[in-house]
Amino acid sequence: MDASSQALKMLTSPGLWELLAPFEPPAAVRIVHSVLRELSTAAFVVGGFEALADRLSHNASVLGITVPASSKGRFARRCLDAELWREAASLVCLFADAHAQVAWFHATTRVRGGAALTDAVRAGRPAVLISAHLGPMTYYIPLVAFHLAKHELATEIVAVVNAPSAEHERHTRAQLERYAKFHGSKLSLVGKREGDEAGLLKTLTEALRRGALVTMQVDVLSGGRSQTPVPIFGRELLLPGVRGVARLSAHYGVPVIPLRMSWAKGRSLALTVDKPIDAGDTEQRVRAIAVVLERWVLAAPAQWGMLGTLHRMLPAPT
């Protein structure tokens, strides 16, 4: 068993979460972050950090961001720390007490531009919500339901998760069911698996016809390198989620509502709802979604969880 597998086994063990149970979610996130930081420091002592710094600075240059040689180490540490906070929040989201997390939402969460969500639900209009691997990304699904509940609204939310493992899917389903009890909305999970695109499309089409909100993260590569790339960052990247969302929303005439998660002051949660993309054909929507994603990433490149694997999104050489 490698070090990362051992760390995951430890961090998902029932004993750890029994020890963390007395702590409020913000404190639990900080504790798990500290554990992850110690593990990552130990892992990079053997010389892996320099290679990571080189890869991250190179990938940043692909986006048009110059990281001076003298700053590569600092930039890599910022990227790594952001990733550790993100992983800590994800683990707390999956395993900590849902009631305590809902109380955390009520006490600290800031939602900006949420009228686009409430207006869609009040009108009974379906929509496709998109997000990315930024900030405490795991919380964006329950925070949508939380925001609606604050306005005495509820709806059906169908979340697409990219190729989850059976264990991850089981924990996520259970967590969403617990959140549903507090928020009133019906939250369900759809696993996106390679080779079952037709089945996924059928499920999402049926959800939109019911008036549901469909949500997914669009900055993940899946399905190999034989896809049509997306123009973004002055080049082309393989982002099938962007093209899939654009095609689905244009075909059914529903808006795309971009959602960005971020850490607010004191590591509380912030959800920003951007202006809906509600016009144009598939290609026009592809470009509009790419502009939003590009703006998000360039505003905080070290917080983008896909920066370390950006090379995988480059089309195969012809």
C-alpha positions as a LaTeX table, in Angstrom:
\begin{tabular}{lrrr}
\hline
Residue & $x$ (\AA) & $y$ (\AA) & $z$ (\AA) \\
\hline
Met1 & 0.00 & 0.00 & 0.00 \\
Asp2 & 1.52 & 3.37 & $-1.03$ \\
Ala3 & 1.68 & 6.42 & 1.22 \\
Ser4 & $-1.37$ & 8.13 & $-0.30$ \\
Ser5 & $-3.47$ & 4.97 & 0.14 \\
Gln6 & $-2.36$ & 4.66 & 3.76 \\
Ala7 & $-3.21$ & 8.32 & 4.37 \\
Leu8 & $-6.66$ & 7.94 & 2.84 \\
Lys9 & $-7.32$ & 4.79 & 4.88 \\
Met10 & $-6.37$ & 6.63 & 8.06 \\
Leu11 & $-8.37$ & 9.74 & 7.24 \\
Thr12 & $-11.52$ & 7.77 & 6.41 \\
Ser13 & $-11.35$ & 5.44 & 9.38 \\
Pro14 & $-14.31$ & 5.55 & 11.80 \\
Gly15 & $-11.94$ & 6.05 & 14.72 \\
Leu16 & $-10.67$ & 9.37 & 13.42 \\
Trp17 & $-14.15$ & 10.73 & 12.91 \\
Glu18 & $-15.17$ & 9.63 & 16.39 \\
Leu19 & $-12.28$ & 11.72 & 17.69 \\
Leu20 & $-13.33$ & 14.68 & 15.51 \\
Ala21 & $-17.03$ & 14.42 & 16.40 \\
Pro22 & $-16.86$ & 16.99 & 19.27 \\
Phe23 & $-15.34$ & 19.61 & 16.95 \\
Glu24 & $-17.38$ & 22.05 & 14.87 \\
Pro25 & $-16.82$ & 21.66 & 11.08 \\
Pro26 & $-14.44$ & 24.64 & 10.73 \\
Ala27 & $-12.20$ & 23.21 & 13.46 \\
Ala28 & $-12.41$ & 19.72 & 11.93 \\
Val29 & $-11.33$ & 21.13 & 8.55 \\
Arg30 & $-8.31$ & 22.78 & 10.19 \\
Ile31 & $-7.36$ & 19.57 & 12.00 \\
Val32 & $-7.60$ & 17.43 & 8.86 \\
His33 & $-5.67$ & 20.09 & 6.92 \\
Ser34 & $-2.89$ & 19.90 & 9.50 \\
Val35 & $-2.75$ & 16.11 & 9.22 \\
Leu36 & $-2.64$ & 16.30 & 5.43 \\
Arg37 & 0.07 & 18.96 & 5.55 \\
Glu38 & 2.27 & 16.80 & 7.77 \\
Leu39 & 1.77 & 13.82 & 5.44 \\
Ser40 & 2.53 & 15.86 & 2.33 \\
Thr41 & 5.64 & 17.40 & 3.91 \\
Ala42 & 6.93 & 13.92 & 4.72 \\
Ala43 & 6.16 & 12.72 & 1.21 \\
Phe44 & 8.13 & 15.56 & $-0.44$ \\
Val45 & 11.19 & 15.31 & 1.81 \\
Val46 & 12.60 & 12.69 & $-0.56$ \\
Gly47 & 12.82 & 15.24 & $-3.39$ \\
Gly48 & 9.41 & 15.18 & $-5.04$ \\
Phe49 & 8.69 & 18.83 & $-4.30$ \\
Glu50 & 11.10 & 20.18 & $-6.90$ \\
Ala51 & 9.46 & 18.08 & $-9.63$ \\
Leu52 & 6.02 & 19.28 & $-8.48$ \\
Ala53 & 7.16 & 22.91 & $-8.58$ \\
Asp54 & 8.52 & 22.47 & $-12.11$ \\
Arg55 & 5.29 & 20.87 & $-13.32$ \\
Leu56 & 3.04 & 23.50 & $-11.73$ \\
Ser57 & 5.06 & 26.43 & $-13.09$ \\
His58 & 5.11 & 24.85 & $-16.54$ \\
Asn59 & 1.36 & 24.25 & $-16.47$ \\
Ala60 & 0.81 & 27.83 & $-15.33$ \\
Ser61 & 2.77 & 29.00 & $-18.39$ \\
Val62 & 0.30 & 27.05 & $-20.57$ \\
Leu63 & $-2.39$ & 29.36 & $-19.16$ \\
Gly64 & $-0.27$ & 32.41 & $-19.95$ \\
Ile65 & 0.87 & 32.88 & $-16.34$ \\
Thr66 & 4.60 & 33.44 & $-15.86$ \\
Val67 & 6.10 & 32.07 & $-12.65$ \\
Pro68 & 9.70 & 33.31 & $-12.26$ \\
Ala69 & 12.26 & 30.63 & $-11.47$ \\
Ser70 & 12.89 & 32.23 & $-8.09$ \\
Ser71 & 9.18 & 31.96 & $-7.23$ \\
Lys72 & 8.49 & 28.38 & $-8.36$ \\
Gly73 & 8.80 & 26.98 & $-4.85$ \\
Arg74 & 6.50 & 29.58 & $-3.27$ \\
Phe75 & 3.92 & 29.12 & $-6.04$ \\
Ala76 & 4.01 & 25.33 & $-5.60$ \\
Arg77 & 3.51 & 25.67 & $-1.84$ \\
Arg78 & 0.48 & 27.91 & $-2.42$ \\
Cys79 & $-0.96$ & 25.35 & $-4.86$ \\
Leu80 & $-0.27$ & 22.49 & $-2.49$ \\
Asp81 & $-1.76$ & 24.29 & 0.51 \\
Ala82 & $-4.90$ & 25.16 & $-1.47$ \\
Glu83 & $-5.21$ & 21.51 & $-2.48$ \\
Leu84 & $-4.83$ & 20.38 & 1.13 \\
Trp85 & $-7.55$ & 22.78 & 2.31 \\
Arg86 & $-9.77$ & 21.52 & $-0.50$ \\
Glu87 & $-9.16$ & 17.86 & 0.44 \\
Ala88 & $-9.74$ & 18.59 & 4.12 \\
Ala89 & $-13.06$ & 20.27 & 3.35 \\
Ser90 & $-14.05$ & 17.35 & 1.10 \\
Leu91 & $-13.36$ & 14.80 & 3.83 \\
Val92 & $-15.26$ & 16.79 & 6.44 \\
Cys93 & $-18.16$ & 17.18 & 4.00 \\
Leu94 & $-18.32$ & 13.42 & 3.47 \\
Phe95 & $-17.84$ & 12.18 & 7.02 \\
Ala96 & $-18.70$ & 14.86 & 9.58 \\
Asp97 & $-22.12$ & 15.35 & 11.11 \\
Ala98 & $-24.48$ & 16.91 & 8.58 \\
His99 & $-26.48$ & 18.76 & 11.27 \\
Ala100 & $-23.34$ & 20.55 & 12.46 \\
Gln101 & $-22.40$ & 21.44 & 8.89 \\
Val102 & $-25.84$ & 22.92 & 8.22 \\
Ala103 & $-25.39$ & 25.05 & 11.35 \\
Trp104 & $-22.02$ & 26.14 & 9.92 \\
Phe105 & $-23.74$ & 27.16 & 6.67 \\
His106 & $-26.26$ & 29.29 & 8.54 \\
Ala107 & $-23.60$ & 30.95 & 10.68 \\
Thr108 & $-20.95$ & 31.80 & 8.13 \\
Thr109 & $-21.85$ & 31.20 & 4.48 \\
Arg110 & $-21.96$ & 34.14 & 2.09 \\
Val111 & $-23.91$ & 33.77 & $-1.16$ \\
Arg112 & $-23.43$ & 36.43 & $-3.82$ \\
Gly113 & $-25.75$ & 36.82 & $-6.82$ \\
Gly114 & $-28.12$ & 34.09 & $-5.67$ \\
Ala115 & $-31.17$ & 35.66 & $-7.32$ \\
Ala116 & $-30.46$ & 33.67 & $-10.49$ \\
Leu117 & $-31.09$ & 30.47 & $-8.53$ \\
Thr118 & $-34.17$ & 31.63 & $-6.67$ \\
Asp119 & $-35.70$ & 33.17 & $-9.79$ \\
Ala120 & $-35.30$ & 29.92 & $-11.73$ \\
Val121 & $-36.90$ & 27.84 & $-8.99$ \\
Arg122 & $-39.77$ & 30.27 & $-8.41$ \\
Ala123 & $-40.53$ & 30.18 & $-12.14$ \\
Gly124 & $-40.34$ & 26.38 & $-12.16$ \\
Arg125 & $-37.67$ & 26.63 & $-14.82$ \\
Pro126 & $-34.97$ & 23.95 & $-15.15$ \\
Ala127 & $-31.32$ & 24.98 & $-15.42$ \\
Val128 & $-27.82$ & 23.53 & $-15.67$ \\
Leu129 & $-25.52$ & 24.66 & $-12.87$ \\
Ile130 & $-21.77$ & 24.48 & $-13.47$ \\
Ser131 & $-18.84$ & 24.70 & $-11.09$ \\
Ala132 & $-15.10$ & 23.94 & $-11.04$ \\
His133 & $-12.40$ & 22.58 & $-8.75$ \\
Leu134 & $-11.91$ & 25.83 & $-6.86$ \\
Gly135 & $-12.06$ & 26.46 & $-3.12$ \\
Pro136 & $-14.11$ & 24.08 & $-0.94$ \\
Met137 & $-15.76$ & 22.70 & $-4.07$ \\
Thr138 & $-17.48$ & 19.73 & $-2.38$ \\
Tyr139 & $-19.93$ & 22.05 & $-0.63$ \\
Tyr140 & $-21.40$ & 23.75 & $-3.68$ \\
Ile141 & $-24.24$ & 21.22 & $-4.09$ \\
Pro142 & $-25.64$ & 21.42 & $-0.52$ \\
Leu143 & $-25.06$ & 25.20 & $-0.50$ \\
Val144 & $-27.42$ & 25.58 & $-3.47$ \\
Ala145 & $-30.11$ & 23.75 & $-1.49$ \\
Phe146 & $-29.21$ & 25.78 & 1.61 \\
His147 & $-29.63$ & 29.06 & $-0.29$ \\
Leu148 & $-33.00$ & 27.99 & $-1.66$ \\
Ala149 & $-34.18$ & 26.91 & 1.80 \\
Lys150 & $-33.32$ & 30.34 & 3.22 \\
His151 & $-35.82$ & 31.72 & 0.69 \\
Glu152 & $-38.39$ & 29.03 & 1.56 \\
Leu153 & $-37.82$ & 27.27 & $-1.74$ \\
Ala154 & $-37.02$ & 23.68 & $-2.63$ \\
Thr155 & $-36.52$ & 21.75 & $-5.84$ \\
Glu156 & $-34.90$ & 18.65 & $-7.28$ \\
Ile157 & $-31.12$ & 18.86 & $-7.74$ \\
Val158 & $-29.37$ & 16.19 & $-9.80$ \\
Ala159 & $-25.58$ & 16.23 & $-9.35$ \\
Val160 & $-23.22$ & 14.59 & $-11.85$ \\
Val161 & $-20.05$ & 13.15 & $-10.31$ \\
Asn162 & $-17.22$ & 12.22 & $-12.65$ \\
Ala163 & $-16.36$ & 8.48 & $-12.55$ \\
Pro164 & $-16.67$ & 8.05 & $-8.77$ \\
Ser165 & $-15.34$ & 4.97 & $-7.01$ \\
Ala166 & $-17.98$ & 2.80 & $-5.38$ \\
Glu167 & $-16.80$ & 3.90 & $-1.92$ \\
His168 & $-16.80$ & 7.61 & $-2.81$ \\
Glu169 & $-20.21$ & 7.32 & $-4.43$ \\
Arg170 & $-21.64$ & 5.54 & $-1.39$ \\
His171 & $-20.41$ & 8.22 & 1.03 \\
Thr172 & $-21.55$ & 11.05 & $-1.23$ \\
Arg173 & $-25.03$ & 9.59 & $-1.68$ \\
Ala174 & $-25.41$ & 9.16 & 2.07 \\
Gln175 & $-24.25$ & 12.73 & 2.73 \\
Leu176 & $-26.64$ & 14.21 & 0.16 \\
Glu177 & $-29.52$ & 12.28 & 1.69 \\
Arg178 & $-28.69$ & 13.77 & 5.10 \\
Tyr179 & $-28.54$ & 17.29 & 3.66 \\
Ala180 & $-31.89$ & 16.78 & 1.97 \\
Lys181 & $-33.48$ & 16.24 & 5.37 \\
Phe182 & $-32.42$ & 19.74 & 6.46 \\
His183 & $-32.89$ & 21.67 & 3.21 \\
Gly184 & $-36.12$ & 20.28 & 1.78 \\
Ser185 & $-34.77$ & 19.89 & $-1.75$ \\
Lys186 & $-34.40$ & 16.43 & $-3.26$ \\
Leu187 & $-30.68$ & 15.86 & $-3.83$ \\
Ser188 & $-29.54$ & 12.93 & $-5.95$ \\
Leu189 & $-26.28$ & 11.77 & $-7.48$ \\
Val190 & $-25.53$ & 10.48 & $-10.98$ \\
Gly191 & $-22.19$ & 8.78 & $-11.57$ \\
Lys192 & $-20.57$ & 9.68 & $-14.90$ \\
Arg193 & $-18.85$ & 6.60 & $-16.28$ \\
Glu194 & $-16.87$ & 6.30 & $-19.47$ \\
Gly195 & $-18.82$ & 4.49 & $-22.17$ \\
Asp196 & $-22.25$ & 5.36 & $-20.76$ \\
Glu197 & $-22.69$ & 8.83 & $-22.25$ \\
Ala198 & $-26.07$ & 7.88 & $-23.74$ \\
Gly199 & $-27.36$ & 6.72 & $-20.36$ \\
Leu200 & $-26.16$ & 9.91 & $-18.67$ \\
Leu201 & $-27.79$ & 12.09 & $-21.34$ \\
Lys202 & $-31.08$ & 10.23 & $-20.91$ \\
Thr203 & $-30.98$ & 10.71 & $-17.13$ \\
Leu204 & $-30.20$ & 14.43 & $-17.38$ \\
Thr205 & $-32.82$ & 15.00 & $-20.09$ \\
Glu206 & $-35.48$ & 13.41 & $-17.92$ \\
Ala207 & $-34.39$ & 15.56 & $-14.97$ \\
Leu208 & $-34.65$ & 18.78 & $-17.00$ \\
Arg209 & $-38.08$ & 17.78 & $-18.24$ \\
Arg210 & $-39.15$ & 17.40 & $-14.60$ \\
Gly211 & $-37.98$ & 20.98 & $-13.98$ \\
Ala212 & $-34.90$ & 19.97 & $-11.96$ \\
Leu213 & $-31.58$ & 21.73 & $-11.55$ \\
Val214 & $-28.75$ & 19.65 & $-13.06$ \\
Thr215 & $-25.27$ & 20.39 & $-11.76$ \\
Met216 & $-21.72$ & 19.32 & $-12.65$ \\
Gln217 & $-18.08$ & 20.39 & $-12.55$ \\
Val218 & $-16.90$ & 21.17 & $-16.07$ \\
Asp219 & $-13.11$ & 21.30 & $-15.64$ \\
Val220 & $-12.51$ & 17.54 & $-15.64$ \\
Leu221 & $-11.08$ & 15.47 & $-18.49$ \\
Ser222 & $-12.96$ & 12.24 & $-19.16$ \\
Gly223 & $-13.47$ & 9.94 & $-22.12$ \\
Gly224 & $-9.94$ & 10.04 & $-23.56$ \\
Arg225 & $-8.31$ & 12.40 & $-26.06$ \\
Ser226 & $-10.46$ & 11.86 & $-29.12$ \\
Gln227 & $-12.86$ & 14.69 & $-28.26$ \\
Thr228 & $-13.37$ & 18.11 & $-29.77$ \\
Pro229 & $-11.24$ & 20.57 & $-27.77$ \\
Val230 & $-12.48$ & 23.82 & $-26.25$ \\
Pro231 & $-10.83$ & 27.19 & $-27.08$ \\
Ile232 & $-9.64$ & 28.59 & $-23.74$ \\
Phe233 & $-6.56$ & 30.40 & $-22.37$ \\
Gly234 & $-5.52$ & 31.26 & $-25.91$ \\
Arg235 & $-5.20$ & 27.60 & $-26.89$ \\
Glu236 & $-7.32$ & 24.46 & $-26.96$ \\
Leu237 & $-7.93$ & 22.06 & $-24.06$ \\
Leu238 & $-9.95$ & 18.89 & $-23.70$ \\
Leu239 & $-12.85$ & 19.89 & $-21.45$ \\
Pro240 & $-15.74$ & 17.62 & $-22.47$ \\
Gly241 & $-17.92$ & 18.88 & $-19.62$ \\
Val242 & $-17.94$ & 22.37 & $-21.13$ \\
Arg243 & $-19.06$ & 21.12 & $-24.52$ \\
Gly244 & $-21.56$ & 18.68 & $-23.03$ \\
Val245 & $-23.22$ & 21.36 & $-20.89$ \\
Ala246 & $-23.34$ & 23.78 & $-23.83$ \\
Arg247 & $-24.94$ & 21.18 & $-26.08$ \\
Leu248 & $-27.48$ & 20.05 & $-23.46$ \\
Ser249 & $-28.53$ & 23.57 & $-22.46$ \\
Ala250 & $-28.77$ & 24.86 & $-26.04$ \\
His251 & $-30.80$ & 21.87 & $-27.20$ \\
Tyr252 & $-33.38$ & 22.21 & $-24.41$ \\
Gly253 & $-33.29$ & 26.01 & $-24.19$ \\
Val254 & $-32.34$ & 26.16 & $-20.51$ \\
Pro255 & $-29.88$ & 28.57 & $-18.89$ \\
Val256 & $-26.41$ & 27.69 & $-17.67$ \\
Ile257 & $-25.81$ & 29.18 & $-14.20$ \\
Pro258 & $-22.10$ & 29.32 & $-13.19$ \\
Leu259 & $-21.31$ & 28.78 & $-9.49$ \\
Arg260 & $-17.91$ & 29.44 & $-7.93$ \\
Met261 & $-16.91$ & 28.21 & $-4.48$ \\
Ser262 & $-14.24$ & 30.03 & $-2.51$ \\
Trp263 & $-12.92$ & 30.42 & 1.00 \\
Ala264 & $-14.09$ & 33.57 & 2.75 \\
Lys265 & $-12.42$ & 35.21 & 5.72 \\
Gly266 & $-11.55$ & 32.76 & 8.47 \\
Arg267 & $-12.01$ & 29.74 & 6.15 \\
Ser268 & $-15.76$ & 30.16 & 6.06 \\
Leu269 & $-17.59$ & 29.37 & 2.82 \\
Ala270 & $-18.55$ & 31.66 & $-0.05$ \\
Leu271 & $-20.71$ & 30.79 & $-3.05$ \\
Thr272 & $-20.74$ & 33.24 & $-5.97$ \\
Val273 & $-23.46$ & 32.89 & $-8.60$ \\
Asp274 & $-22.46$ & 34.41 & $-11.93$ \\
Lys275 & $-24.79$ & 35.85 & $-14.56$ \\
Pro276 & $-26.68$ & 33.04 & $-16.37$ \\
Ile277 & $-25.69$ & 32.06 & $-19.90$ \\
Asp278 & $-29.08$ & 31.93 & $-21.57$ \\
Ala279 & $-28.62$ & 32.60 & $-25.26$ \\
Gly280 & $-26.84$ & 31.25 & $-28.32$ \\
Asp281 & $-26.21$ & 27.92 & $-29.97$ \\
Thr282 & $-23.84$ & 25.23 & $-28.70$ \\
Glu283 & $-20.62$ & 26.88 & $-29.90$ \\
Gln284 & $-21.63$ & 30.29 & $-28.56$ \\
Arg285 & $-22.33$ & 28.73 & $-25.18$ \\
Val286 & $-19.04$ & 26.83 & $-25.27$ \\
Arg287 & $-17.20$ & 30.13 & $-25.69$ \\
Ala288 & $-19.26$ & 31.83 & $-22.98$ \\
Ile289 & $-18.61$ & 29.02 & $-20.46$ \\
Ala290 & $-14.90$ & 29.03 & $-21.36$ \\
Val291 & $-14.72$ & 32.78 & $-20.66$ \\
Val292 & $-16.23$ & 32.25 & $-17.19$ \\
Leu293 & $-13.92$ & 29.34 & $-16.37$ \\
Glu294 & $-10.90$ & 31.26 & $-17.63$ \\
Arg295 & $-11.79$ & 34.26 & $-15.48$ \\
Trp296 & $-12.20$ & 32.07 & $-12.40$ \\
Val297 & $-8.87$ & 30.31 & $-12.86$ \\
Leu298 & $-6.82$ & 33.41 & $-13.71$ \\
Ala299 & $-8.20$ & 35.15 & $-10.63$ \\
Ala300 & $-6.75$ & 32.43 & $-8.37$ \\
Pro301 & $-4.57$ & 29.99 & $-10.35$ \\
Ala302 & $-3.02$ & 28.44 & $-7.24$ \\
Gln303 & $-6.50$ & 27.45 & $-6.04$ \\
Trp304 & $-7.42$ & 25.57 & $-9.22$ \\
Gly305 & $-7.29$ & 21.89 & $-8.36$ \\
Met306 & $-6.69$ & 20.81 & $-11.96$ \\
Leu307 & $-3.52$ & 22.84 & $-12.50$ \\
Gly308 & $-1.27$ & 19.92 & $-11.59$ \\
Thr309 & $-2.88$ & 17.68 & $-14.23$ \\
Leu310 & $-3.36$ & 20.31 & $-16.92$ \\
His311 & $-1.04$ & 18.42 & $-19.31$ \\
Arg312 & $-3.64$ & 15.66 & $-19.50$ \\
Met313 & $-6.12$ & 18.11 & $-21.03$ \\
Leu314 & $-3.88$ & 18.87 & $-24.00$ \\
Pro315 & $-5.05$ & 17.22 & $-27.22$ \\
Ala316 & $-2.96$ & 14.28 & $-28.42$ \\
Pro317 & $-0.27$ & 15.29 & $-30.96$ \\
Thr318 & $-1.34$ & 14.79 & $-34.56$ \\
\hline
\end{tabular}
